[in-house]
Amino acid sequence: MKAPAQSITPYPKLDGLRVFLAVGIAFVGNCVNGQSQRPTTAPVVANERSDGMAALGGREGQSRAIAEALEVFGIRDSDSVSAEARVVTLSEDKTPFLHDQITNRPIWQVTIADYRLKLRSAPEGHEDSISRTFDVLIDPTGNRLLKITSRWPEGYKESAPEPRAAFAEDRFRDSGREVYHGFPDPPPAVNFLQALNIIYTTAADPYDAKQIVAHYVARSTLGRKPQDVWAINLRGITPFESSYPGVLECARDHKRHIVDAKSGKWLFASTSPQPETPE
């Protein structure tokens, strides 16, 4: 994707029909100021067995997982980052529809520490103010991405946690019959950093997010044919203004962007799913 000229303002004003704000369910509740629970940080590890690496291919499997994580992330020079891989079994995951493919089995967790975003279209000399730690989850074969999540940085106000998978699935079904069908086998033509750059030039500023949660999935809406997309949730962003009175901050400090993983086209953004509120 050709970078725009430096004078172009990122994320120009969009056609409102392409941006959906699902704010209604977060008008009231205990997510005020996002202080009710800690947001997602490191994955919830149920087990880390010392013999797990051998079961997933030993050093060769570890190297393959790191190479896959860096490639799908968009990091060309492996010497420029600190990346470590370990075998984990997660007891909890919040990926809608697909969490069972991540939990309760050994998978690779590749951790990229002390990383600052470097987006192609950012102005020359622009630096990410946040030193981020990303956990990239790779399936046992080392060949397929499951999830990319940055840990919440220390020293920043916490946002409300992501909702449970079952809660998010209900909200997806209520708004456009959205479904995640699976993790695609072919790698994305558009890598993670390229997808963030597309969001930067089209819709929002990823540098503003305190946490980034990304899925590369086969997704459909309204019963249409699934397409491979990046679903990237920018969390902890500067709360946007709402035309509705009384909308809590925790309903306005995140937005999930959908980017076609083949063409690189930004499709739309939504605040669904919203944080959970008490019954």
Residue frames as qw, qx, qy, qz and C-alpha x, y, z in Angstrom:
[[0.000, 0.888, 0.459, 0.000, 0.00, 0.00, 0.00],
 [0.423, 0.449, -0.019, 0.787, 1.49, 3.34, -1.04],
 [0.307, -0.501, -0.470, 0.659, 1.91, 5.76, 1.84],
 [0.161, 0.900, 0.360, 0.187, 0.00, 9.02, 1.47],
 [0.337, 0.587, -0.175, 0.715, 1.78, 12.35, 1.45],
 [0.350, -0.137, -0.612, 0.696, 2.76, 13.71, 4.84],
 [0.170, -0.066, 0.085, -0.980, 0.27, 16.56, 4.55],
 [0.546, -0.297, -0.611, -0.490, -2.71, 14.22, 4.41],
 [0.434, -0.390, 0.474, -0.660, -4.62, 14.21, 7.69],
 [0.121, 0.011, -0.992, 0.021, -5.08, 10.67, 9.02],
 [0.028, 0.448, 0.879, -0.162, -8.59, 9.19, 9.32],
 [0.142, -0.113, -0.209, -0.961, -10.59, 11.81, 7.37],
 [0.521, 0.099, 0.423, -0.734, -14.26, 12.27, 8.23],
 [0.076, 0.028, 0.966, 0.244, -16.21, 9.16, 7.26],
 [0.494, -0.246, -0.476, -0.685, -19.62, 8.45, 5.90],
 [0.424, -0.301, 0.561, -0.644, -21.65, 7.95, 9.06],
 [0.899, 0.057, -0.092, -0.425, -23.49, 5.00, 7.55],
 [0.764, 0.301, -0.551, 0.151, -20.29, 2.97, 7.76],
 [0.180, 0.274, -0.686, 0.649, -19.68, 3.59, 11.47],
 [0.631, -0.494, -0.489, -0.344, -22.02, 1.87, 13.90],
 [0.011, 0.391, -0.606, 0.693, -22.01, 2.80, 17.58],
 [0.646, -0.385, -0.635, -0.177, -23.62, 0.20, 19.79],
 [0.111, 0.342, -0.498, 0.789, -23.80, 2.22, 22.99],
 [0.584, -0.454, -0.217, -0.637, -27.23, 1.44, 24.37],
 [0.843, -0.322, -0.430, 0.017, -26.38, -1.43, 26.71],
 [0.609, -0.052, -0.375, 0.697, -23.69, 0.54, 28.54],
 [0.140, -0.736, -0.126, -0.650, -25.79, 3.52, 29.67],
 [0.574, -0.660, 0.268, -0.404, -25.79, 2.27, 33.25],
 [0.959, -0.032, -0.258, 0.110, -23.86, -0.25, 35.27],
 [0.658, -0.693, 0.143, 0.258, -20.62, -0.74, 37.13],
 [0.750, 0.225, 0.203, 0.588, -18.32, 0.04, 34.23],
 [0.017, 0.995, 0.060, 0.077, -18.28, 3.78, 35.03],
 [0.062, -0.881, 0.468, 0.030, -14.74, 4.99, 34.41],
 [0.788, 0.359, -0.500, -0.007, -13.78, 1.42, 33.64],
 [0.057, -0.567, 0.685, -0.454, -12.76, 0.61, 37.22],
 [0.855, -0.239, 0.120, -0.445, -14.92, -2.43, 38.01],
 [0.951, -0.092, 0.245, 0.163, -12.46, -5.07, 36.84],
 [0.294, -0.585, 0.517, 0.551, -8.94, -5.21, 35.49],
 [0.681, 0.586, -0.181, -0.401, -8.81, -5.25, 31.69],
 [0.976, 0.164, 0.028, 0.141, -7.18, -8.01, 29.70],
 [0.133, -0.831, 0.517, 0.158, -3.43, -8.11, 30.25],
 [0.052, 0.376, -0.907, -0.181, -1.44, -11.32, 29.89],
 [0.683, -0.086, -0.574, -0.444, -3.39, -14.42, 28.82],
 [0.697, -0.440, 0.376, -0.424, -4.84, -16.52, 31.66],
 [0.451, 0.396, -0.799, -0.042, -2.46, -19.48, 31.74],
 [0.881, -0.331, 0.026, -0.338, -3.86, -22.68, 33.24],
 [0.907, -0.231, 0.284, 0.209, -0.73, -24.72, 32.67],
 [0.373, 0.819, -0.431, -0.067, 2.79, -24.29, 31.39],
 [0.961, -0.197, 0.180, 0.065, 4.39, -27.72, 31.22],
 [0.267, -0.710, 0.547, 0.356, 8.13, -28.10, 30.97],
 [0.465, -0.020, 0.819, 0.335, 7.66, -30.92, 28.46],
 [0.488, 0.702, 0.391, -0.340, 5.16, -28.95, 26.37],
 [0.201, 0.764, -0.400, -0.464, 7.75, -27.62, 23.95],
 [0.201, -0.251, 0.915, 0.243, 8.89, -31.12, 23.05],
 [0.439, 0.425, 0.776, -0.157, 5.28, -32.10, 22.31],
 [0.415, 0.847, 0.217, -0.252, 4.98, -29.20, 19.85],
 [0.742, 0.622, -0.024, 0.248, 8.20, -29.80, 17.97],
 [0.729, -0.365, -0.048, 0.577, 10.88, -28.68, 20.38],
 [0.247, -0.545, 0.149, 0.787, 13.30, -25.98, 19.29],
 [0.143, 0.130, 0.676, 0.712, 12.27, -26.37, 15.66],
 [0.108, -0.697, -0.689, -0.166, 8.60, -25.84, 16.56],
 [0.292, -0.750, -0.238, 0.543, 9.56, -22.86, 18.71],
 [0.236, -0.303, 0.376, 0.844, 11.50, -21.26, 15.86],
 [0.046, 0.371, 0.746, 0.552, 8.61, -21.89, 13.46],
 [0.180, -0.783, -0.584, 0.119, 6.13, -20.27, 15.86],
 [0.269, -0.656, -0.009, 0.706, 8.33, -17.19, 16.29],
 [0.187, -0.073, 0.569, 0.797, 8.83, -16.88, 12.52],
 [0.037, -0.562, -0.749, -0.348, 5.08, -17.16, 11.89],
 [0.235, -0.793, -0.429, 0.363, 4.27, -14.61, 14.61],
 [0.247, -0.529, 0.177, 0.792, 6.76, -12.05, 13.26],
 [0.143, 0.129, 0.685, 0.702, 5.62, -12.56, 9.66],
 [0.102, -0.673, -0.694, -0.235, 1.91, -12.12, 10.37],
 [0.296, -0.752, -0.266, 0.525, 2.72, -9.19, 12.67],
 [0.448, 0.871, 0.090, 0.179, 4.69, -7.50, 9.91],
 [0.379, -0.820, 0.386, 0.186, 8.14, -7.41, 11.51],
 [0.779, 0.574, -0.252, 0.007, 10.75, -8.04, 8.82],
 [0.374, 0.554, -0.618, 0.414, 13.93, -7.88, 10.88],
 [0.795, -0.443, -0.412, -0.027, 13.78, -10.41, 13.73],
 [0.609, -0.019, -0.354, 0.710, 16.93, -8.90, 15.24],
 [0.017, -0.426, 0.013, -0.904, 15.11, -5.59, 15.79],
 [0.644, -0.475, -0.041, -0.598, 12.72, -7.00, 18.42],
 [0.131, -0.281, 0.881, -0.358, 12.76, -9.16, 21.52],
 [0.786, -0.022, -0.250, -0.565, 10.57, -12.21, 20.83],
 [0.119, -0.267, 0.926, -0.241, 10.26, -15.30, 22.99],
 [0.702, -0.079, -0.458, -0.539, 8.01, -18.36, 22.56],
 [0.190, -0.179, 0.876, -0.405, 6.65, -20.73, 25.17],
 [0.375, -0.262, -0.815, -0.355, 3.99, -23.42, 25.23],
 [0.257, -0.049, 0.501, -0.825, 0.92, -22.53, 27.28],
 [0.165, -0.435, -0.860, -0.208, -2.53, -23.93, 27.96],
 [0.163, -0.204, 0.111, -0.959, -5.06, -21.16, 28.49],
 [0.019, 0.348, 0.881, -0.321, -8.02, -21.65, 30.81],
 [0.200, 0.769, 0.445, -0.414, -9.88, -18.59, 29.54],
 [0.244, -0.014, 0.441, 0.864, -10.26, -16.65, 26.31],
 [0.275, 0.573, 0.420, -0.647, -12.82, -14.09, 25.15],
 [0.066, 0.200, -0.627, -0.750, -12.73, -14.59, 21.38],
 [0.676, 0.228, 0.258, -0.652, -16.35, -14.77, 20.19],
 [0.889, 0.318, -0.084, -0.318, -17.33, -18.12, 18.63],
 [0.751, 0.464, -0.443, 0.157, -13.75, -19.40, 18.55],
 [0.315, -0.723, 0.502, -0.355, -12.56, -19.40, 22.16],
 [0.921, -0.187, 0.322, -0.118, -12.78, -23.21, 22.36],
 [0.845, 0.465, -0.079, 0.251, -10.13, -23.44, 19.65],
 [0.204, 0.742, -0.403, 0.496, -7.74, -21.47, 21.86],
 [0.482, -0.564, 0.474, -0.475, -8.34, -22.79, 25.39],
 [0.828, -0.242, 0.446, -0.238, -7.57, -26.10, 27.09],
 [0.927, 0.270, 0.107, 0.237, -4.91, -27.30, 24.69],
 [0.551, -0.468, 0.210, 0.658, -1.20, -26.56, 24.28],
 [0.484, 0.827, 0.197, 0.209, -0.52, -23.62, 21.96],
 [0.594, 0.098, -0.073, 0.795, 2.39, -21.31, 21.29],
 [0.123, -0.960, -0.221, 0.122, 2.51, -17.90, 22.93],
 [0.611, 0.269, 0.027, 0.744, 5.06, -15.61, 21.28],
 [0.260, -0.877, -0.259, 0.309, 5.72, -12.49, 23.36],
 [0.483, 0.516, 0.073, 0.704, 7.11, -9.38, 21.67],
 [0.446, -0.705, -0.346, 0.429, 8.28, -7.07, 24.44],
 [0.245, -0.648, 0.061, 0.719, 9.07, -3.36, 24.52],
 [0.367, 0.308, 0.626, 0.615, 7.63, -2.68, 21.07],
 [0.142, 0.572, 0.175, -0.788, 6.53, 0.73, 19.81],
 [0.623, 0.610, 0.489, -0.020, 4.23, 0.98, 16.81],
 [0.170, -0.428, 0.436, 0.773, 5.88, 2.08, 13.58],
 [0.562, 0.599, 0.558, -0.117, 3.19, 2.77, 11.00],
 [0.551, 0.203, 0.425, 0.689, 4.22, 3.60, 7.47],
 [0.102, 0.718, 0.391, 0.567, 1.92, 6.58, 7.08],
 [0.449, -0.792, -0.256, 0.326, 2.76, 8.23, 10.39],
 [0.205, 0.963, -0.147, 0.093, 4.56, 11.58, 10.04],
 [0.697, 0.368, -0.419, 0.451, 8.32, 11.38, 9.91],
 [0.149, 0.369, -0.551, 0.733, 9.77, 11.37, 13.40],
 [0.678, -0.400, -0.004, -0.617, 6.48, 10.37, 15.05],
 [0.238, 0.222, -0.903, 0.281, 7.05, 7.99, 17.96],
 [0.639, -0.461, -0.567, -0.241, 4.66, 5.75, 19.82],
 [0.224, -0.650, 0.384, -0.616, 4.37, 7.07, 23.38],
 [0.843, -0.322, 0.284, -0.326, 3.61, 3.58, 24.73],
 [0.113, 0.430, -0.894, -0.059, 6.08, 0.75, 25.07],
 [0.836, -0.017, -0.009, -0.548, 3.85, -2.23, 24.30],
 [0.237, -0.262, 0.936, -0.005, 4.08, -5.94, 25.03],
 [0.718, 0.192, -0.280, -0.608, 2.25, -8.10, 22.50],
 [0.512, -0.128, 0.843, -0.101, 1.25, -11.73, 23.02],
 [0.553, 0.345, -0.484, -0.584, 0.81, -13.53, 19.70],
 [0.699, -0.087, 0.662, -0.256, -1.01, -16.86, 20.00],
 [0.415, 0.423, -0.677, -0.436, -0.12, -19.47, 17.38],
 [0.931, -0.080, -0.015, -0.356, -1.77, -22.87, 16.95],
 [0.792, -0.421, 0.431, 0.099, 0.17, -26.08, 17.84],
 [0.834, 0.378, 0.238, 0.325, 1.47, -26.54, 14.29],
 [0.401, -0.503, 0.125, 0.755, 3.13, -23.14, 14.46],
 [0.253, 0.155, 0.601, 0.742, 1.51, -22.20, 11.16],
 [0.133, -0.647, -0.573, -0.485, -1.73, -20.37, 12.02],
 [0.006, 0.246, -0.326, 0.913, -2.48, -17.19, 13.94],
 [0.281, -0.534, -0.793, 0.084, -5.06, -17.37, 16.73],
 [0.220, -0.929, -0.299, -0.012, -4.87, -13.90, 18.27],
 [0.462, 0.297, -0.219, 0.806, -2.73, -10.82, 18.87],
 [0.401, -0.851, -0.328, -0.087, -3.18, -8.89, 22.12],
 [0.312, 0.499, -0.381, 0.713, -1.17, -6.11, 23.66],
 [0.470, -0.438, -0.645, 0.413, -1.04, -6.00, 27.44],
 [0.139, -0.944, -0.239, -0.179, -2.49, -3.01, 29.21],
 [0.496, 0.443, -0.335, 0.667, 0.42, -0.63, 29.88],
 [0.483, -0.496, -0.505, 0.516, 1.28, 0.39, 33.41],
 [0.201, -0.296, -0.116, 0.926, 0.49, 3.92, 34.50],
 [0.227, -0.124, -0.436, -0.862, -2.62, 4.36, 32.35],
 [0.554, 0.012, 0.378, -0.741, -6.22, 4.54, 33.47],
 [0.222, 0.036, 0.969, 0.103, -7.88, 1.19, 33.10],
 [0.498, 0.014, -0.368, -0.785, -10.77, 0.56, 30.75],
 [0.810, -0.076, 0.358, -0.457, -13.63, -1.85, 31.41],
 [0.391, -0.254, 0.857, 0.221, -12.68, -5.44, 30.54],
 [0.366, 0.108, -0.682, -0.624, -13.71, -7.15, 27.36],
 [0.783, -0.120, 0.188, -0.581, -16.98, -9.08, 27.71],
 [0.587, -0.144, 0.797, -0.006, -17.08, -12.86, 27.97],
 [0.020, -0.097, 0.790, 0.605, -17.24, -14.71, 24.67],
 [0.045, 0.483, 0.873, 0.042, -20.84, -15.86, 25.18],
 [0.039, 0.756, 0.333, -0.562, -21.98, -12.31, 25.95],
 [0.008, 0.507, -0.421, -0.752, -20.18, -10.95, 22.86],
 [0.080, 0.113, 0.901, 0.412, -21.71, -13.66, 20.67],
 [0.096, 0.670, 0.708, -0.202, -25.22, -12.65, 21.75],
 [0.042, 0.762, 0.034, -0.646, -24.49, -9.02, 20.92],
 [0.072, -0.300, 0.687, 0.659, -23.05, -9.97, 17.53],
 [0.103, 0.354, 0.903, 0.219, -26.17, -11.95, 16.69],
 [0.060, 0.762, 0.523, -0.377, -28.39, -9.04, 17.73],
 [0.114, 0.838, -0.125, -0.519, -26.54, -6.55, 15.54],
 [0.426, 0.656, -0.476, -0.401, -26.20, -7.80, 11.99],
 [0.989, 0.008, 0.118, -0.083, -25.97, -11.54, 12.66],
 [0.263, 0.776, -0.569, 0.069, -22.20, -11.28, 12.80],
 [0.965, -0.223, 0.137, -0.002, -20.29, -14.56, 13.13],
 [0.012, 0.697, -0.707, -0.121, -16.62, -15.54, 13.33],
 [0.943, 0.145, -0.142, -0.263, -16.45, -18.91, 11.53],
 [0.941, -0.145, 0.050, 0.302, -12.83, -19.88, 12.05],
 [0.283, -0.759, 0.373, 0.452, -9.16, -19.03, 11.75],
 [0.733, 0.638, -0.148, -0.186, -8.14, -19.03, 8.07],
 [0.902, -0.126, 0.233, 0.342, -5.39, -21.39, 6.96],
 [0.591, 0.516, 0.081, 0.615, -3.78, -19.12, 4.36],
 [0.379, -0.386, -0.246, 0.805, -1.80, -16.28, 5.94],
 [0.207, 0.872, 0.329, -0.299, -3.28, -12.81, 5.46],
 [0.588, 0.539, 0.190, 0.572, -2.15, -10.90, 2.39],
 [0.054, -0.790, 0.112, -0.600, -2.30, -7.82, 4.63],
 [0.554, -0.066, -0.672, 0.487, -0.28, -8.21, 7.82],
 [0.364, -0.701, -0.535, 0.300, -1.17, -6.79, 11.23],
 [0.282, -0.483, -0.011, 0.829, 0.91, -3.60, 10.98],
 [0.033, 0.126, 0.559, 0.819, -0.38, -2.95, 7.47],
 [0.245, -0.627, -0.709, -0.208, -3.96, -3.34, 8.74],
 [0.342, -0.683, -0.337, 0.550, -3.23, -0.84, 11.53],
 [0.216, -0.236, 0.270, 0.908, -1.79, 1.54, 8.96],
 [0.079, -0.399, -0.689, -0.600, -4.96, 1.23, 6.87],
 [0.321, -0.742, -0.572, 0.137, -7.01, 2.11, 9.96],
 [0.375, -0.508, -0.076, 0.772, -4.67, 5.04, 10.61],
 [0.093, -0.088, 0.416, 0.900, -5.14, 6.50, 7.14],
 [0.231, -0.360, -0.719, -0.548, -8.87, 5.80, 7.00],
 [0.524, -0.596, -0.518, -0.319, -10.68, 5.82, 10.31],
 [0.637, -0.768, -0.036, -0.053, -8.77, 6.17, 13.61],
 [0.189, 0.768, -0.550, 0.268, -5.42, 6.57, 15.32],
 [0.892, -0.153, -0.417, 0.078, -4.01, 3.26, 16.66],
 [0.404, 0.307, -0.472, 0.721, -1.33, 5.19, 18.54],
 [0.382, -0.447, 0.158, -0.793, -4.13, 6.50, 20.79],
 [0.869, -0.262, -0.327, -0.263, -5.12, 2.99, 21.94],
 [0.385, -0.641, 0.606, -0.271, -3.82, 1.70, 25.25],
 [0.550, -0.113, 0.827, -0.004, -4.56, -1.87, 24.21],
 [0.521, 0.382, -0.467, -0.604, -4.96, -3.54, 20.82],
 [0.610, -0.006, 0.777, -0.156, -6.78, -6.87, 20.40],
 [0.433, 0.477, -0.465, -0.607, -6.65, -8.35, 16.90],
 [0.710, 0.076, 0.696, -0.079, -8.17, -11.44, 15.28],
 [0.254, 0.347, -0.646, -0.630, -7.59, -12.72, 11.76],
 [0.460, 0.181, 0.809, -0.318, -10.82, -14.61, 11.11],
 [0.066, -0.266, -0.749, -0.603, -13.32, -15.77, 8.52],
 [0.129, 0.339, 0.510, -0.780, -16.28, -13.51, 9.28],
 [0.020, -0.410, -0.699, -0.585, -19.78, -13.07, 7.92],
 [0.211, 0.230, 0.408, -0.858, -22.78, -10.83, 8.52],
 [0.608, 0.327, 0.086, -0.718, -26.45, -11.21, 7.61],
 [0.858, 0.136, 0.487, -0.090, -25.87, -14.76, 6.42],
 [0.540, 0.778, -0.276, -0.163, -23.52, -13.74, 3.62],
 [0.903, 0.223, -0.250, 0.270, -20.47, -15.67, 2.48],
 [0.619, -0.704, 0.049, 0.344, -17.61, -15.44, 5.00],
 [0.538, 0.750, -0.183, 0.338, -14.58, -13.36, 4.11],
 [0.746, -0.186, -0.282, 0.574, -11.14, -13.28, 5.69],
 [0.023, -0.890, -0.042, -0.454, -10.73, -10.09, 7.69],
 [0.361, 0.082, -0.553, 0.747, -8.79, -8.43, 10.44],
 [0.418, -0.787, -0.367, -0.266, -11.04, -7.55, 13.38],
 [0.492, 0.153, -0.383, 0.767, -8.97, -5.08, 15.40],
 [0.388, -0.828, -0.401, -0.059, -10.31, -3.62, 18.63],
 [0.310, 0.433, -0.287, 0.796, -8.63, -0.37, 19.70],
 [0.560, -0.659, -0.500, 0.037, -9.26, -0.17, 23.44],
 [0.492, -0.604, -0.178, 0.601, -8.61, 2.68, 25.83],
 [0.346, 0.424, 0.295, 0.783, -8.87, 5.34, 23.13],
 [0.049, 0.077, 0.234, -0.968, -9.77, 8.95, 23.91],
 [0.272, 0.498, 0.784, -0.251, -13.57, 8.77, 24.49],
 [0.084, 0.245, 0.503, 0.825, -15.42, 10.07, 21.47],
 [0.325, 0.097, 0.250, -0.907, -18.42, 12.40, 21.71],
 [0.083, 0.334, 0.932, 0.111, -21.87, 10.83, 21.56],
 [0.238, -0.279, -0.287, -0.885, -25.06, 12.41, 20.29],
 [0.630, -0.491, -0.566, -0.206, -26.95, 10.46, 22.96],
 [0.261, -0.709, 0.351, -0.553, -27.09, 11.85, 26.53],
 [0.739, -0.465, 0.370, -0.318, -25.81, 9.81, 29.45],
 [0.922, 0.277, -0.264, 0.067, -23.56, 7.43, 27.54],
 [0.704, -0.656, 0.200, 0.184, -20.84, 6.20, 29.89],
 [0.054, 0.800, -0.548, -0.240, -17.19, 6.66, 29.11],
 [0.466, -0.243, 0.845, 0.097, -16.66, 2.89, 29.00],
 [0.650, 0.522, 0.550, -0.050, -19.04, 2.76, 26.02],
 [0.404, 0.914, 0.007, -0.033, -17.02, 5.39, 24.14],
 [0.228, -0.798, 0.537, 0.150, -13.39, 4.41, 24.73],
 [0.478, -0.164, 0.824, 0.256, -13.09, 1.51, 22.29],
 [0.659, 0.538, -0.055, -0.522, -13.87, 0.72, 18.67],
 [0.683, -0.069, 0.698, 0.203, -13.52, -2.48, 16.64],
 [0.347, 0.648, -0.345, -0.584, -12.36, -2.02, 13.05],
 [0.837, 0.183, 0.513, 0.043, -12.86, -4.54, 10.25],
 [0.142, 0.709, -0.496, -0.481, -10.28, -4.62, 7.45],
 [0.930, 0.337, -0.037, -0.142, -10.40, -6.97, 4.45],
 [0.627, -0.556, 0.485, 0.251, -7.30, -9.13, 4.90],
 [0.713, 0.262, 0.504, 0.410, -6.97, -9.71, 1.15],
 [0.354, 0.752, 0.281, 0.480, -7.64, -6.34, -0.44],
 [0.394, -0.084, -0.297, 0.866, -6.71, -4.13, 2.51],
 [0.187, -0.528, -0.315, -0.766, -9.99, -2.25, 2.31],
 [0.083, 0.040, 0.639, -0.764, -11.31, -0.74, 5.54],
 [0.187, -0.402, -0.823, -0.355, -14.90, -1.99, 5.82],
 [0.382, -0.735, -0.223, -0.514, -16.43, -0.42, 8.93],
 [0.198, 0.222, -0.687, 0.663, -16.07, 0.19, 12.67],
 [0.613, -0.537, -0.429, -0.389, -18.31, -0.65, 15.59],
 [0.203, -0.532, 0.583, -0.579, -18.32, -0.38, 19.37],
 [0.921, -0.155, 0.081, -0.347, -19.93, -3.82, 19.59],
 [0.551, -0.573, -0.604, -0.047, -19.52, -5.76, 21.77],
 [0.180, -0.766, 0.189, -0.587, -19.89, -3.37, 24.67],
 [0.091, 0.265, -0.819, 0.501, -18.66, -4.13, 28.21],
 [0.424, -0.418, -0.799, -0.084, -20.96, -6.24, 30.35],
 [0.264, -0.404, 0.254, -0.839, -23.27, -4.59, 32.87],
 [0.211, -0.002, 0.872, -0.441, -25.10, -6.21, 35.81],
 [0.140, -0.382, -0.844, -0.350, -28.30, -8.09, 35.07]]
